[in-house]
């Protein structure tokens, strides 16, 4: 058994170590790499792995200031509009060279955005991205991987991930972009008021704006704008699905060629003015002391720190395992029920690779608050009819205790089944894998391909076996670079990935043997027919309920 990470993977280190290396690079020589984007010139640095880093590139204006907009009633006049809860806009042009050598402010809210920018504090002014490239002038433009972080649309930042690791794992065959987007109520407040005078899915619009930035600018970093792969984990994977569905699957120009999801997260997605998101808006307004008649205008004038406190309080009071502010069907960017649109195969992109973990649901279920499977189903799907109780009870009776049944429901309803729906939307061009290294919890896979990520408390892979890591990580990067995980960048022990079809329903399972010294156990397996049956049930329920 190997006991070290692959040679092509940078040494494992904590996030603090990564940031420490970044801060050392602040003393960049005069010849530090420089890129002119037109609206600004950015000076990056070369890290200890000889990868060029550009950290904290502003891709959109701060969503906190004022914007000049045309008055719809009088096209020749201008009005001042606050950018909070509006679609992102291009940043202003700056003449001075911008140092891109420290991590940007994390998305959230703090009272001092200047300090946030300097020291990676939280700030409402956070629409930045990081770029990692082995060469700004390669002989051939390279595939571009855009990473969208997870965190339930409530947490996370670009600084949590070191893009150099993905560049090296691709054998320097890819340019990597890691983006940030508005989170919590700043990015996903909905309701009729926001729809009428703003953008309900502001966080998703941030992501798309960043993708358009990539389409326009990535060639200057050595990346191919016509070979972009979007990849995310958890809510980041859910975001990837949202971009598949964006603009009814007809986004122009095409912003990505292929998509990868790790632990797809697609919770119930309501229409923007459904009673659930509308109630959340009303609660935010009430907590902020904003009157109903002018609630949105009032909220735009509230201090960001106060809104952050409201965001935190409402998030903490959510039902265990769910998140408060999440994407909605806004009628423009996301036009309809995602499950219904996926079922018709109406998507952006050409190919898809999905990985789910064996025990996705465990960490999202509070065992002390589950009485039975049917009650739990209605807790996470409040509009589910009681007439479905008997059927749900029958579908999950074999899973044991009520808690185990609830864990299975969460896993399948929110994570695994949506991945199957997306796989079917790319016939002949999709692949499925399962990460099964015990305990195979949600998030356990991330440290295999992003070794310095430790937000889930597993800063190093539990099964630190070189052959296994090469095979598991190789699937992602080979798909990203070559469009097919079987067209390997380097030889690995992984067998041939089966092309997904609903009829065969085969996936590649990544596991270990049960020996005292485990060895890799990687094999093609057929998805359980019972799981497929339950996923079909949930698909019909979610379409019928428009969720």
Buried (B, 14 or more C-beta within 10 A) or exposed (E): BBEEBBEBBBEBBEBEEBBEBBEEBEEBEEEBBEBEBEEBBBBBBBBEBEBBBBBBBBBBBBBBEEBEEEEEEEEEEEEEBBBBBBBBBEBEEEEEEBBBBBBBBBBBBBBEBEEBBEEBBBBBBBBBBBBBBBBBEBEEBBBBBBBBBBBBBBBBBBBBBBBBBBBBBBEBBBBBBBBBBBBBBBBBBBBBBBBEEBBBBBBBBBBBBBBBBBBBBBBBBBBBBBBBBBBBBBBBBBBBBBBBBBBBBEBEEBBBBBBBBBBBBBBBBBBBBBEBBBEBBBBBBEBBEBEEEEBBBBBBEBEBBBBBBBBBEBBEEBEEBBBBBBBBBBEBBBBBBBBBBBBEEBBBBEBBBBBBBBBBBBBBBEEEBBEBBBBBBBBBBBBBEEEBBEEBBEBBEEBEEBBBBBBBBBBBBBBBBBBBBBBBBBEEBBBBBBBBBBEBBBBBBBBBBBBBBBBBEBBBBBBBBBBBBBBBBBBBBBBBBBBBBBEBBEEBEBEEBBBBEEEEBBBBBBBBEEEEEBBBBBEEBEBEEEBBEBBBBBBEBBBBBBB
